[in-house]
Amino acid sequence: MAMRRFINGISGVSSVNPLAYYNQLDPTLWRIWKEDWTVYDLAQTDTPEWTYTISGAGTDTIATPGDLTFTAVNASDDYQLQLDHGHFFLVAGKKAIYETRIKITKAGGTIAQTGFVVGLTSVQVDANFMDGPPATARAFDDGWGFMSYDATANIIAFQGENDVFSTEVGCTTYVDDTWMVLSIYWDGYKSTFYKDDVELCQITTNPPTSVITPVIFFATGEAQEDVFKCSYIFVATER
């Protein structure tokens, strides 16, 4: 029997899923990176791939079956996790995909009293992804992802280079104790942002051309034991 060859690619997801654009069986055509916390070092002692910075008294844990979990304690806790070095950048004419699955659970108070950043940003020194806490303003210079400020449940899609950013403010919202999949597809010229495989917006200006690295930032805005969970982070860039 002759081998059937799918020279135009094959996909195991629906056509509306952003990962449908990752349509190659040949893994050498893309640079692929995924973090599912299987070997994440909570002690941060063995020259970890990740750099973890915390302000406050909260904790980070790996909950079964493998979700990274930040548990806050105070009104001024924040958590910053980034790869030690920049690994990725957007290139004109080359595709790129980012995706993560996260949720925020409130112990009490108001769901909007938190701030977060997920995506890729320039490598940061100390806890300076945002001001505060509470988080009310961006602090990183280059980036590609999603963020939300304290006192609002709106999620902002963003991309920027050298502190010049294009954003889509309030393109979606988040709710308490509900998983959401946040994705971005760069087609080589513009970024399309998704939540749960539904297109939110497109941004064409100010794509980051500097090296950027996967990050998670989470900050509290009130004295509640808020919980942030992340199932995975996926990044793929076309060679």
Secondary structure, 3 states (H helix, E strand, C coil): CCCCCCCCCCCCCCCCCHHHHCCCCCHHHEEEEEECCCCCCCCCCCCCCEEEEEECCCEEEEECCCEEEEECCCCCCEEEEEECCCCECCCCCCCEEEEEEEEEECCCCCCCCEEEEEEEECCCCCCCCECCCCCCCECCCCEEEEEECCCCCEEEEEEEECCEEEEEEEEEECCCCCCEEEEEEECCCCEEEEECCEEEEEECCCCCCCCEEEEEEEEECCCCCCEEEEEEEEEEEEC
